[in-house]
């Protein structure tokens, strides 16, 4: 079972809206302050990637209830240029935008599960999940 | 909204009280450098007690403004980093190496005076 809410990312204010949505859902689910910070940071990185590289996309937050466990899943989707070398973008320090290159490998470390699907011309879909302990 | 920058003797004090959006962060970078130039301050304390997360963009803006301030002859101490912020920054892979930090504003001002040899 899952309950979903979404924010469309077009400008940098939408990045703020997406992380506020994520923080609120994390609070509702009962995540502690450290996990709230992890989730908020992960959303911020994914939303900024959409804004910087795709121009437009969507961040959706799912509340998950599976096998007696509760969790939060971030779905980041865009129809941007896509990523030709996923291994490269998952390396620490790799950036094409002059940023710190911490984004995607950082999100993977902050969350419990991380899946990425992307290819040139087909946009990018990322799912990152944190389970309530 | 702009972040207020207060002058105290030879130092500037900044307390970031709300969640930073990209524009506010970049505006702050410019404002701080102008204020250093205007006041000839040689020390800056940036207090982050109220900040509950820092992403890689904000970390880059902060790291940059520290280096820029150093270029202008002002030392910067960051204070009040919350446990959750310290944990997420390191997990993200951002160490803020070579940045002066202290637990709170009081200790930050002490550290600044030591650094400035006063």
gemmi code that builds the backbone of each chain (N, CA, C; Angstrom):
import gemmi

chains = {
    "A": [
        ("UNK", (0.841, -1.189, 0.000), (0.000, 0.000, 0.000), (0.875, 1.237, 0.000)),
        ("UNK", (0.474, 2.230, -0.761), (1.235, 3.472, -0.714), (0.335, 4.677, -0.970)),
        ("UNK", (0.721, 5.803, -0.357), (-0.015, 7.055, -0.527), (0.971, 8.065, -1.079)),
        ("UNK", (0.585, 8.718, -2.201), (1.576, 9.524, -2.889), (1.206, 11.007, -2.941)),
        ("UNK", (2.200, 11.886, -2.779), (2.018, 13.306, -3.074), (3.221, 13.804, -3.874)),
        ("UNK", (2.977, 14.773, -4.752), (4.001, 15.172, -5.729), (4.216, 16.677, -5.799)),
        ("UNK", (5.430, 17.042, -6.201), (5.755, 18.440, -6.502), (6.397, 18.466, -7.889)),
        ("UNK", (5.907, 19.357, -8.754), (6.540, 19.530, -10.066), (7.723, 20.474, -9.911)),
        ("UNK", (8.877, 20.076, -10.469), (10.087, 20.893, -10.340), (10.316, 21.660, -11.646)),
        ("UNK", (10.156, 22.966, -11.565), (10.438, 23.806, -12.729), (11.466, 24.878, -12.367)),
        ("UNK", (11.313, 25.464, -11.178), (12.272, 26.488, -10.772), (12.859, 26.159, -9.400)),
        ("UNK", (13.786, 27.006, -8.935), (14.483, 26.649, -7.693), (13.574, 26.718, -6.464)),
        ("UNK", (12.469, 27.473, -6.530), (11.532, 27.491, -5.394), (10.868, 26.132, -5.228)),
        ("UNK", (10.706, 25.418, -6.342), (10.089, 24.086, -6.269), (10.986, 23.104, -5.505)),
        ("UNK", (12.311, 23.365, -5.526), (13.234, 22.520, -4.758), (12.892, 22.647, -3.271)),
        ("UNK", (12.649, 23.902, -2.832), (12.280, 24.162, -1.437), (10.955, 23.463, -1.117)),
        ("UNK", (9.971, 23.583, -2.037), (8.658, 22.961, -1.812), (8.784, 21.440, -1.699)),
        ("UNK", (9.623, 20.838, -2.559), (9.780, 19.376, -2.542), (10.376, 18.915, -1.221)),
        ("UNK", (11.408, 19.628, -0.738), (12.010, 19.138, 0.510), (11.102, 19.388, 1.707)),
        ("UNK", (10.276, 20.473, 1.646), (9.318, 20.680, 2.736), (8.284, 19.570, 2.770)),
        ("UNK", (7.798, 19.180, 1.576), (6.852, 18.055, 1.491), (7.480, 16.803, 2.098)),
        ("UNK", (8.719, 16.521, 1.705), (9.407, 15.323, 2.200), (9.592, 15.345, 3.697)),
        ("UNK", (9.972, 16.521, 4.214), (10.192, 16.608, 5.660), (8.885, 16.384, 6.410)),
        ("UNK", (7.786, 16.971, 5.891), (6.492, 16.794, 6.554), (6.062, 15.333, 6.567)),
        ("UNK", (6.224, 14.655, 5.426), (5.835, 13.240, 5.367), (6.722, 12.423, 6.305)),
        ("UNK", (8.023, 12.742, 6.346), (8.955, 12.021, 7.226), (8.535, 12.184, 8.688)),
        ("UNK", (8.135, 13.413, 9.039), (7.670, 13.683, 10.414), (6.415, 12.871, 10.721)),
        ("UNK", (5.448, 12.907, 9.783), (4.189, 12.174, 9.974), (4.449, 10.687, 10.203)),
        ("UNK", (5.423, 10.146, 9.476), (5.707, 8.712, 9.594), (6.468, 8.390, 10.881)),
        ("UNK", (6.972, 9.415, 11.551), (7.646, 9.202, 12.822), (9.164, 9.053, 12.720)),
        ("UNK", (9.760, 9.494, 11.613), (11.229, 9.474, 11.497), (11.842, 10.477, 12.479)),
        ("UNK", (12.994, 10.139, 13.048), (13.709, 11.035, 13.964), (14.402, 12.162, 13.217)),
        ("UNK", (15.022, 13.075, 13.975), (15.587, 14.275, 13.349), (16.716, 13.937, 12.367)),
        ("UNK", (17.514, 12.906, 12.672), (18.637, 12.586, 11.780), (18.109, 12.024, 10.454)),
        ("UNK", (17.135, 11.099, 10.531), (16.553, 10.556, 9.295), (15.779, 11.629, 8.523)),
        ("UNK", (15.128, 12.540, 9.253), (14.453, 13.660, 8.568), (15.466, 14.481, 7.773)),
        ("UNK", (16.633, 14.719, 8.380), (17.678, 15.495, 7.689), (18.204, 14.717, 6.481)),
        ("UNK", (18.376, 13.375, 6.642), (18.842, 12.543, 5.517), (17.856, 12.621, 4.352)),
        ("UNK", (16.554, 12.469, 4.670), (15.517, 12.454, 3.637), (15.425, 13.820, 2.963)),
        ("UNK", (15.426, 14.885, 3.780), (15.330, 16.244, 3.235), (16.514, 16.536, 2.309)),
        ("UNK", (17.710, 16.121, 2.744), (18.917, 16.366, 1.944), (18.850, 15.587, 0.631)),
        ("UNK", (18.415, 14.319, 0.719), (18.327, 13.486, -0.488), (17.358, 14.100, -1.495)),
        ("UNK", (16.194, 14.573, -1.011), (15.209, 15.195, -1.911), (15.803, 16.433, -2.552)),
        ("UNK", (16.508, 17.221, -1.744), (17.103, 18.454, -2.260), (18.084, 18.158, -3.394)),
        ("UNK", (18.909, 17.112, -3.218), (19.889, 16.745, -4.255), (19.171, 16.299, -5.536)),
        ("UNK", (18.132, 15.447, -5.369), (17.438, 14.912, -6.547), (16.658, 16.013, -7.274)),
        ("UNK", (16.012, 16.912, -6.488), (15.242, 18.003, -7.093), (16.182, 18.964, -7.819)),
        ("UNK", (17.352, 19.213, -7.229), (18.300, 20.122, -7.881), (18.829, 19.513, -9.177)),
        ("UNK", (19.062, 18.200, -9.178), (19.498, 17.544, -10.415), (18.476, 17.735, -11.529)),
        ("UNK", (17.172, 17.592, -11.183), (16.120, 17.784, -12.186), (16.180, 19.210, -12.718)),
        ("UNK", (16.257, 20.180, -11.782), (16.269, 21.594, -12.152), (17.488, 21.923, -13.038)),
        ("UNK", (18.656, 21.388, -12.645), (19.899, 21.728, -13.356), (20.029, 21.025, -14.702)),
        ("UNK", (19.686, 19.734, -14.731), (20.035, 18.934, -15.912), (18.855, 18.664, -16.842)),
        ("UNK", (17.627, 18.575, -16.273), (16.481, 18.247, -17.121), (15.595, 19.466, -17.363)),
        ("UNK", (15.670, 20.458, -16.448), (14.853, 21.652, -16.599), (13.474, 21.494, -15.995)),
        ("UNK", (12.922, 20.278, -16.114), (11.575, 20.050, -15.608), (11.410, 18.586, -15.224)),
        ("UNK", (10.660, 18.343, -14.166), (10.415, 16.960, -13.759), (9.531, 16.940, -12.537)),
        ("UNK", (9.516, 15.802, -11.882), (8.613, 15.658, -10.757), (9.266, 14.887, -9.617)),
        ("UNK", (8.998, 15.343, -8.386), (9.395, 14.588, -7.194), (8.109, 14.118, -6.536)),
        ("UNK", (7.965, 12.812, -6.360), (6.810, 12.273, -5.654), (7.282, 11.543, -4.403)),
        ("UNK", (6.527, 11.722, -3.336), (6.870, 11.077, -2.068), (5.797, 10.041, -1.756)),
        ("UNK", (6.204, 8.783, -1.575), (5.273, 7.709, -1.214), (5.460, 7.349, 0.244)),
        ("UNK", (4.304, 7.177, 0.922), (4.357, 6.528, 2.234), (4.179, 5.042, 1.963)),
        ("UNK", (5.080, 4.219, 2.457), (5.002, 2.782, 2.192), (4.647, 2.023, 3.455)),
        ("UNK", (3.804, 1.015, 3.308), (3.511, 0.107, 4.422), (3.647, -1.302, 3.879)),
        ("UNK", (4.714, -1.998, 4.252), (4.969, -3.340, 3.720), (5.431, -4.253, 4.835)),
        ("UNK", (4.853, -5.410, 4.933), (5.255, -6.413, 5.934), (5.408, -5.806, 7.324)),
        ("UNK", (4.443, -4.952, 7.710), (4.496, -4.362, 9.045), (5.529, -3.265, 9.192)),
        ("UNK", (6.205, -2.922, 8.076), (7.212, -1.853, 8.146), (6.657, -0.615, 7.457)),
        ("UNK", (7.048, 0.568, 7.989), (6.680, 1.811, 7.319), (7.931, 2.409, 6.699)),
        ("UNK", (7.733, 3.092, 5.582), (8.877, 3.699, 4.922), (8.464, 4.871, 4.063)),
        ("UNK", (9.471, 5.561, 3.567), (9.244, 6.712, 2.692), (10.052, 6.508, 1.423)),
        ("UNK", (9.380, 6.642, 0.270), (10.104, 6.504, -0.990), (10.052, 7.812, -1.777)),
        ("UNK", (11.233, 8.246, -2.211), (11.326, 9.426, -3.068), (11.380, 8.923, -4.508)),
        ("UNK", (10.458, 9.410, -5.355), (10.508, 9.097, -6.785), (10.860, 10.374, -7.522)),
        ("UNK", (11.991, 10.371, -8.196), (12.380, 11.555, -8.975), (12.345, 11.157, -10.436)),
        ("UNK", (11.552, 11.877, -11.238), (11.417, 11.500, -12.645), (11.489, 12.724, -13.536)),
        ("UNK", (12.211, 12.592, -14.633), (12.230, 13.679, -15.609), (12.361, 13.092, -17.012)),
        ("UNK", (12.053, 13.924, -18.000), (12.219, 13.530, -19.403), (13.382, 14.283, -20.027)),
        ("UNK", (14.390, 14.542, -19.203), (15.554, 15.298, -19.660), (16.451, 14.475, -20.569)),
        ("UNK", (17.704, 14.920, -20.739), (18.611, 14.266, -21.689), (19.020, 12.847, -21.283)),
        ("UNK", (18.825, 12.488, -20.004), (19.232, 11.153, -19.561), (20.724, 11.093, -19.301)),
        ("UNK", (21.159, 9.942, -18.788), (22.561, 9.778, -18.385), (23.150, 8.653, -19.220)),
        ("UNK", (24.286, 8.915, -19.899), (24.849, 7.871, -20.754), (25.713, 6.902, -19.944)),
        ("UNK", (26.383, 7.392, -18.922), (27.256, 6.520, -18.140), (26.873, 6.606, -16.665)),
        ("UNK", (25.981, 5.692, -16.244), (25.464, 5.741, -14.874), (26.582, 5.495, -13.864)),
        ("UNK", (27.546, 4.620, -14.232), (28.633, 4.323, -13.298), (29.432, 5.590, -12.958)),
        ("UNK", (29.610, 6.424, -13.980), (30.373, 7.656, -13.783), (29.656, 8.623, -12.829)),
        ("UNK", (28.325, 8.782, -13.002), (27.609, 9.727, -12.131), (27.476, 9.195, -10.706)),
        ("UNK", (27.707, 7.893, -10.511), (27.647, 7.342, -9.158), (29.013, 7.418, -8.461)),
        ("UNK", (30.011, 8.003, -9.147), (31.331, 8.175, -8.526), (31.372, 9.475, -7.750)),
        ("UNK", (31.993, 9.443, -6.567), (32.143, 10.663, -5.784), (32.996, 11.668, -6.534)),
        ("UNK", (32.520, 12.894, -6.558), (33.336, 13.983, -7.116), (33.116, 14.236, -8.594)),
        ("UNK", (32.285, 13.371, -9.257), (32.031, 13.609, -10.680), (30.914, 14.637, -10.833)),
        ("UNK", (31.177, 15.715, -11.575), (30.154, 16.730, -11.806), (30.383, 17.387, -13.159)),
        ("UNK", (29.279, 17.658, -13.870), (29.417, 18.393, -15.128), (28.974, 19.838, -14.927)),
        ("UNK", (28.581, 20.186, -13.696), (27.978, 21.513, -13.481), (28.799, 22.408, -12.577)),
        ("UNK", (30.014, 21.967, -12.202), (30.815, 22.771, -11.280), (30.388, 22.611, -9.838)),
        ("UNK", (29.506, 21.650, -9.569), (29.092, 21.374, -8.186), (30.130, 20.505, -7.488)),
        ("UNK", (29.751, 19.976, -6.332), (30.696, 19.186, -5.548), (30.747, 17.729, -6.011)),
        ("UNK", (29.798, 17.331, -6.859), (29.758, 15.948, -7.312), (29.387, 14.982, -6.204)),
        ("UNK", (28.656, 15.487, -5.198), (28.298, 14.646, -4.059), (26.905, 14.056, -4.227)),
        ("UNK", (26.129, 14.625, -5.169), (24.692, 14.347, -5.281), (24.271, 12.894, -5.265)),
        ("UNK", (24.419, 12.174, -6.391), (23.839, 10.829, -6.477), (24.517, 9.819, -5.550)),
        ("UNK", (25.859, 9.738, -5.507), (26.438, 8.795, -4.544), (26.059, 9.162, -3.117)),
        ("UNK", (25.924, 10.461, -2.854), (25.506, 10.924, -1.525), (24.099, 10.448, -1.189)),
        ("UNK", (23.172, 10.595, -2.150), (21.782, 10.162, -1.928), (21.751, 8.661, -1.631)),
        ("UNK", (22.553, 7.893, -2.364), (22.599, 6.449, -2.155), (23.029, 6.120, -0.716)),
        ("UNK", (24.012, 6.870, -0.208), (24.471, 6.625, 1.175), (23.454, 7.078, 2.213)),
        ("UNK", (22.702, 8.154, 1.895), (21.757, 8.694, 2.877), (20.518, 7.814, 3.016)),
        ("UNK", (20.153, 7.090, 1.938), (18.917, 6.303, 1.938), (19.259, 4.815, 2.095)),
        ("UNK", (18.208, 3.970, 2.320), (18.446, 2.530, 2.500), (18.485, 1.788, 1.167)),
        ("UNK", (17.634, 2.204, 0.225), (17.595, 1.549, -1.081), (17.645, 2.613, -2.164)),
        ("UNK", (18.293, 2.281, -3.272), (18.466, 3.272, -4.335), (18.424, 2.574, -5.688)),
        ("UNK", (17.545, 3.038, -6.564), (17.487, 2.467, -7.920), (17.494, 3.609, -8.919)),
        ("UNK", (18.250, 3.443, -9.992), (18.270, 4.477, -11.019), (18.085, 3.830, -12.386)),
        ("UNK", (17.224, 4.455, -13.202), (17.050, 4.013, -14.577), (17.199, 5.225, -15.464)),
        ("UNK", (18.109, 5.158, -16.393), (18.312, 6.303, -17.268), (19.061, 5.884, -18.518)),
        ("UNK", (18.708, 6.488, -19.624), (19.512, 6.324, -20.835), (19.297, 7.559, -21.692)),
        ("UNK", (20.240, 7.875, -22.567), (20.116, 9.092, -23.370), (18.797, 9.118, -24.133)),
        ("UNK", (18.069, 10.230, -24.007), (16.804, 10.391, -24.717), (15.589, 9.877, -23.961)),
        ("UNK", (15.818, 9.121, -22.878), (14.681, 8.537, -22.156), (14.490, 9.098, -20.751)),
        ("UNK", (15.170, 10.185, -20.451), (15.010, 10.787, -19.129), (15.630, 9.938, -18.035)),
        ("UNK", (15.343, 10.319, -16.803), (15.928, 9.639, -15.651), (14.846, 9.379, -14.613)),
        ("UNK", (14.828, 8.150, -14.090), (13.904, 7.808, -13.009), (14.724, 7.256, -11.845)),
        ("UNK", (14.555, 7.867, -10.687), (15.278, 7.415, -9.499), (14.275, 7.129, -8.392)),
        ("UNK", (14.464, 5.993, -7.728), (13.660, 5.670, -6.545), (14.605, 5.477, -5.378)),
        ("UNK", (14.374, 6.202, -4.290), (15.229, 6.071, -3.111), (14.334, 5.919, -1.894)),
        ("UNK", (14.575, 4.863, -1.114), (13.677, 4.511, -0.005), (14.414, 4.526, 1.332)),
        ("UNK", (13.705, 5.008, 2.347), (14.205, 4.944, 3.723), (13.154, 4.225, 4.555)),
        ("UNK", (13.568, 3.206, 5.310), (12.623, 2.464, 6.158), (12.725, 2.962, 7.590)),
        ("UNK", (11.549, 2.972, 8.237), (11.482, 3.374, 9.637), (12.000, 2.216, 10.483)),
        ("UNK", (12.970, 2.493, 11.334), (13.514, 1.422, 12.190), (12.820, 1.380, 13.531)),
    ],
    "B": [
        ("UNK", (14.150, 37.550, 1.136), (14.629, 38.006, 2.447), (16.151, 37.897, 2.521)),
        ("UNK", (16.768, 38.923, 3.107), (18.220, 38.904, 3.236), (18.632, 38.507, 4.642)),
        ("UNK", (19.784, 37.872, 4.719), (20.284, 37.446, 6.027), (21.007, 38.629, 6.677)),
        ("UNK", (20.603, 39.033, 7.896), (21.251, 40.178, 8.543), (22.701, 39.868, 8.932)),
        ("UNK", (23.579, 40.827, 8.739), (24.989, 40.682, 9.108), (25.304, 41.790, 10.105)),
        ("UNK", (25.667, 41.413, 11.344), (25.894, 42.396, 12.408), (27.381, 42.584, 12.636)),
        ("UNK", (27.778, 43.823, 12.943), (29.187, 44.104, 13.229), (29.364, 44.182, 14.738)),
        ("UNK", (30.412, 43.507, 15.232), (30.740, 43.571, 16.661), (32.253, 43.762, 16.728)),
        ("UNK", (32.699, 44.971, 17.115), (34.127, 45.327, 17.085), (34.704, 45.025, 15.693)),
        ("UNK", (35.727, 44.120, 15.652), (36.342, 43.834, 14.341), (35.718, 42.623, 13.654)),
        ("UNK", (34.624, 42.136, 14.230), (34.019, 40.896, 13.699), (32.634, 41.134, 13.112)),
        ("UNK", (32.246, 40.213, 12.241), (30.875, 40.209, 11.740), (30.181, 38.958, 12.268)),
        ("UNK", (28.940, 39.121, 12.692), (28.161, 37.989, 13.200), (26.980, 37.730, 12.277)),
        ("UNK", (26.822, 36.458, 11.927), (25.709, 36.076, 11.068), (25.016, 34.887, 11.711)),
        ("UNK", (23.712, 34.985, 11.884), (22.960, 33.839, 12.372), (21.916, 33.504, 11.324)),
        ("UNK", (22.047, 32.322, 10.737), (21.095, 31.935, 9.691), (19.905, 31.262, 10.373)),
        ("UNK", (18.745, 31.914, 10.256), (17.592, 31.534, 11.090), (16.524, 30.774, 10.330)),
        ("UNK", (16.636, 30.702, 9.027), (15.588, 29.979, 8.291), (16.220, 29.175, 7.162)),
        ("UNK", (15.427, 28.278, 6.608), (15.890, 27.403, 5.548), (16.354, 28.223, 4.347)),
        ("UNK", (17.565, 27.943, 3.885), (18.136, 28.723, 2.786), (17.652, 28.215, 1.438)),
        ("UNK", (17.125, 29.117, 0.620), (16.915, 28.757, -0.777), (18.142, 29.235, -1.553)),
        ("UNK", (18.240, 28.822, -2.809), (19.450, 29.097, -3.596), (19.739, 30.594, -3.711)),
        ("UNK", (18.696, 31.381, -3.982), (18.881, 32.819, -4.188), (19.386, 33.500, -2.916)),
        ("UNK", (18.758, 33.149, -1.779), (19.156, 33.746, -0.502), (20.611, 33.408, -0.198)),
        ("UNK", (21.015, 32.168, -0.480), (22.383, 31.735, -0.210), (23.377, 32.531, -1.060)),
        ("UNK", (23.059, 32.710, -2.344), (23.975, 33.443, -3.229), (24.010, 34.930, -2.883)),
        ("UNK", (22.836, 35.477, -2.506), (22.778, 36.878, -2.087), (23.626, 37.089, -0.834)),
        ("UNK", (23.549, 36.124, 0.086), (24.317, 36.208, 1.331), (25.821, 36.238, 1.032)),
        ("UNK", (26.235, 35.398, 0.082), (27.647, 35.352, -0.297), (28.130, 36.766, -0.677)),
        ("UNK", (27.374, 37.419, -1.535), (27.729, 38.771, -1.988), (27.678, 39.779, -0.853)),
        ("UNK", (26.580, 39.718, -0.064), (26.394, 40.678, 1.028), (27.545, 40.600, 2.027)),
        ("UNK", (27.959, 39.359, 2.358), (29.010, 39.199, 3.365), (30.319, 39.814, 2.872)),
        ("UNK", (30.658, 39.557, 1.607), (31.915, 40.092, 1.072), (31.890, 41.623, 1.026)),
        ("UNK", (30.741, 42.190, 0.655), (30.628, 43.654, 0.655), (30.771, 44.214, 2.064)),
        ("UNK", (30.165, 43.509, 3.032), (30.206, 43.971, 4.427), (31.641, 43.902, 4.961)),
        ("UNK", (32.387, 42.856, 4.594), (33.791, 42.750, 5.009), (34.567, 43.942, 4.448)),
        ("UNK", (34.316, 44.249, 3.200), (34.992, 45.353, 2.526), (34.661, 46.688, 3.185)),
        ("UNK", (33.371, 46.881, 3.478), (32.849, 48.115, 4.067), (33.391, 48.377, 5.467)),
        ("UNK", (33.448, 47.284, 6.285), (33.729, 47.467, 7.714), (35.176, 47.137, 8.063)),
        ("UNK", (35.971, 46.627, 7.119), (37.335, 46.138, 7.384), (37.361, 45.076, 8.479)),
        ("UNK", (36.300, 44.330, 8.626), (36.273, 43.252, 9.620), (37.327, 42.213, 9.262)),
        ("UNK", (37.989, 41.641, 10.287), (38.947, 40.570, 9.972), (38.501, 39.211, 10.508)),
        ("UNK", (37.289, 39.166, 11.044), (36.761, 37.883, 11.500), (35.262, 37.797, 11.251)),
        ("UNK", (34.787, 36.573, 10.996), (33.353, 36.356, 10.759), (32.936, 35.087, 11.489)),
        ("UNK", (31.802, 35.143, 12.199), (31.224, 33.924, 12.745), (29.881, 33.701, 12.066)),
        ("UNK", (29.720, 32.522, 11.477), (28.431, 32.170, 10.861), (27.806, 31.078, 11.722)),
        ("UNK", (26.676, 31.402, 12.356), (26.030, 30.446, 13.254), (24.897, 29.709, 12.541)),
        ("UNK", (24.962, 28.363, 12.604), (23.978, 27.534, 11.883), (23.063, 26.749, 12.827)),
        ("UNK", (22.950, 27.244, 14.089), (22.156, 26.526, 15.100), (20.743, 26.184, 14.618)),
        ("UNK", (20.111, 27.099, 13.872), (18.709, 26.872, 13.469), (18.572, 26.078, 12.175)),
        ("UNK", (19.702, 25.716, 11.570), (19.639, 25.025, 10.280), (19.547, 23.516, 10.510)),
        ("UNK", (18.521, 22.865, 9.919), (18.365, 21.434, 10.203), (18.803, 20.522, 9.058)),
        ("UNK", (19.253, 21.085, 7.943), (19.879, 20.248, 6.911), (20.727, 21.137, 6.008)),
        ("UNK", (21.770, 20.559, 5.448), (22.596, 21.281, 4.469), (22.809, 20.339, 3.290)),
        ("UNK", (22.430, 20.765, 2.092), (22.670, 19.912, 0.927), (23.973, 20.330, 0.252)),
        ("UNK", (24.329, 19.668, -0.847), (25.647, 19.926, -1.436), (25.742, 21.339, -2.019)),
        ("UNK", (24.608, 21.897, -2.444), (24.642, 23.260, -2.992), (24.956, 24.278, -1.900)),
        ("UNK", (24.227, 24.190, -0.781), (24.457, 25.112, 0.340), (25.887, 24.924, 0.873)),
        ("UNK", (26.341, 23.665, 0.928), (27.702, 23.391, 1.408), (28.727, 24.052, 0.491)),
        ("UNK", (28.469, 24.001, -0.815), (29.407, 24.625, -1.755), (29.407, 26.139, -1.587)),
        ("UNK", (28.217, 26.740, -1.449), (28.129, 28.196, -1.263), (28.864, 28.600, 0.021)),
        ("UNK", (28.659, 27.827, 1.091), (29.330, 28.140, 2.363), (30.850, 28.007, 2.234)),
        ("UNK", (31.295, 26.889, 1.667), (32.731, 26.665, 1.474), (33.350, 27.768, 0.621)),
        ("UNK", (32.622, 28.157, -0.439), (33.128, 29.219, -1.325), (33.244, 30.547, -0.584)),
        ("UNK", (32.205, 30.892, 0.199), (32.228, 32.209, 0.856), (33.331, 32.256, 1.917)),
        ("UNK", (33.646, 31.094, 2.499), (34.748, 31.037, 3.464), (36.072, 31.315, 2.741)),
        ("UNK", (36.283, 30.663, 1.593), (37.511, 30.903, 0.819), (37.589, 32.342, 0.299)),
        ("UNK", (36.450, 32.865, -0.126), (36.417, 34.246, -0.636), (36.753, 35.228, 0.481)),
        ("UNK", (36.187, 34.993, 1.675), (36.468, 35.860, 2.829), (37.947, 35.797, 3.171)),
        ("UNK", (38.531, 34.567, 3.127), (39.957, 34.410, 3.404), (40.791, 35.241, 2.435)),
        ("UNK", (40.377, 35.241, 1.160), (41.090, 36.046, 0.153), (41.093, 37.522, 0.515)),
        ("UNK", (40.021, 37.940, 1.196), (39.911, 39.352, 1.577), (40.523, 39.615, 2.949)),
        ("UNK", (41.129, 38.595, 3.545), (41.823, 38.796, 4.815), (40.952, 38.596, 6.043)),
        ("UNK", (39.782, 37.980, 5.887), (38.922, 37.733, 7.048), (38.830, 36.234, 7.312)),
        ("UNK", (38.989, 35.855, 8.568), (38.861, 34.444, 8.958), (37.409, 34.155, 9.318)),
        ("UNK", (36.944, 32.962, 8.937), (35.544, 32.602, 9.190), (35.479, 31.382, 10.107)),
        ("UNK", (34.629, 31.452, 11.125), (34.350, 30.286, 11.973), (32.870, 29.943, 11.821)),
        ("UNK", (32.587, 28.659, 11.592), (31.204, 28.177, 11.494), (30.828, 27.586, 12.853)),
        ("UNK", (29.676, 27.970, 13.378), (29.276, 27.443, 14.690), (27.874, 26.836, 14.639)),
        ("UNK", (27.591, 26.004, 15.638), (26.225, 25.528, 15.855), (25.755, 24.435, 14.906)),
        ("UNK", (26.683, 23.700, 14.279), (26.239, 22.610, 13.394), (25.558, 21.518, 14.229)),
        ("UNK", (24.312, 21.229, 13.914), (23.509, 20.250, 14.656), (23.977, 18.824, 14.359)),
        ("UNK", (23.751, 17.874, 15.306), (24.160, 16.490, 15.059), (23.643, 15.933, 13.723)),
        ("UNK", (22.370, 16.191, 13.428), (21.795, 15.646, 12.188), (22.481, 16.233, 10.960)),
        ("UNK", (22.892, 17.481, 11.047), (23.557, 18.135, 9.915), (24.964, 17.554, 9.735)),
        ("UNK", (25.679, 17.347, 10.861), (27.024, 16.768, 10.785), (26.964, 15.369, 10.160)),
        ("UNK", (25.988, 14.574, 10.582), (25.848, 13.201, 10.072), (25.563, 13.212, 8.567)),
        ("UNK", (24.578, 14.031, 8.150), (24.213, 14.005, 6.724), (25.318, 14.576, 5.836)),
        ("UNK", (26.034, 15.596, 6.328), (27.120, 16.158, 5.509), (28.196, 15.109, 5.242)),
        ("UNK", (28.594, 14.376, 6.284), (29.648, 13.364, 6.117), (29.142, 12.224, 5.230)),
        ("UNK", (27.879, 11.796, 5.411), (27.323, 10.737, 4.561), (27.229, 11.183, 3.098)),
        ("UNK", (26.924, 12.458, 2.914), (26.893, 12.993, 1.550), (28.287, 12.975, 0.929)),
        ("UNK", (29.314, 12.991, 1.785), (30.686, 12.988, 1.287), (31.330, 14.366, 1.333)),
        ("UNK", (30.751, 15.239, 2.173), (31.272, 16.604, 2.275), (31.890, 16.785, 3.654)),
        ("UNK", (33.206, 16.985, 3.708), (33.879, 17.083, 5.008), (34.090, 18.499, 5.491)),
        ("UNK", (33.892, 19.507, 4.622), (34.245, 20.899, 4.933), (35.631, 20.958, 5.575)),
        ("UNK", (36.623, 20.318, 4.903), (37.989, 20.283, 5.423), (38.551, 21.706, 5.501)),
        ("UNK", (39.443, 21.902, 6.448), (40.120, 23.194, 6.632), (39.174, 24.333, 6.991)),
        ("UNK", (37.952, 24.001, 7.420), (37.029, 25.045, 7.859), (37.085, 25.089, 9.379)),
        ("UNK", (37.215, 26.305, 9.942), (37.224, 26.446, 11.398), (35.804, 26.305, 11.909)),
        ("UNK", (35.618, 25.463, 12.937), (34.280, 25.286, 13.486), (34.335, 25.337, 15.008)),
        ("UNK", (33.202, 25.629, 15.621), (33.091, 25.578, 17.075), (31.660, 25.191, 17.414)),
        ("UNK", (31.476, 24.682, 18.656), (30.171, 24.157, 19.052), (29.092, 25.238, 19.066)),
        ("UNK", (29.412, 26.396, 19.628), (28.397, 27.451, 19.702), (29.034, 28.819, 19.468)),
        ("UNK", (28.208, 29.836, 19.476), (28.637, 31.199, 19.159), (29.758, 31.662, 20.096)),
        ("UNK", (29.585, 31.378, 21.398), (30.562, 31.815, 22.398), (31.937, 31.209, 22.088)),
        ("UNK", (31.968, 29.892, 21.873), (33.234, 29.212, 21.572), (33.783, 29.660, 20.224)),
        ("UNK", (32.876, 29.998, 19.312), (33.284, 30.474, 17.988), (34.021, 31.797, 18.077)),
        ("UNK", (33.500, 32.712, 18.898), (34.151, 34.011, 19.064), (35.513, 33.835, 19.730)),
        ("UNK", (35.583, 32.909, 20.723), (36.872, 32.623, 21.390), (37.884, 32.119, 20.360)),
        ("UNK", (37.439, 31.176, 19.527), (38.338, 30.593, 18.531), (38.835, 31.660, 17.555)),
        ("UNK", (37.928, 32.546, 17.181), (38.269, 33.610, 16.250), (39.338, 34.521, 16.853)),
        ("UNK", (39.168, 34.890, 18.124), (40.151, 35.759, 18.782), (41.520, 35.076, 18.818)),
        ("UNK", (41.512, 33.742, 19.099), (42.786, 32.989, 19.104), (43.431, 33.038, 17.724)),
        ("UNK", (42.613, 32.773, 16.692), (43.121, 32.736, 15.324), (43.699, 34.084, 14.918)),
        ("UNK", (43.047, 35.131, 15.391), (43.477, 36.479, 15.005), (44.602, 36.965, 15.912)),
        ("UNK", (44.947, 36.152, 16.952), (46.047, 36.488, 17.848), (45.770, 37.704, 18.706)),
        ("UNK", (44.492, 37.803, 19.142), (44.149, 38.980, 19.949), (43.841, 38.585, 21.379)),
    ],
}
model = gemmi.Model(1)
for chain_id, residues in chains.items():
    chain = gemmi.Chain(chain_id)
    for i, (resn, *xyz) in enumerate(residues, 1):
        res = gemmi.Residue()
        res.name, res.seqid = resn, gemmi.SeqId(i, " ")
        for name, pos in zip(("N", "CA", "C"), xyz):
            atom = gemmi.Atom()
            atom.name, atom.element = name, gemmi.Element(name[0])
            atom.pos, atom.b_iso = gemmi.Position(*pos), 0.0
            res.add_atom(atom)
        chain.add_residue(res)
    model.add_chain(chain)
structure = gemmi.Structure()
structure.add_model(model)
structure.setup_entities()
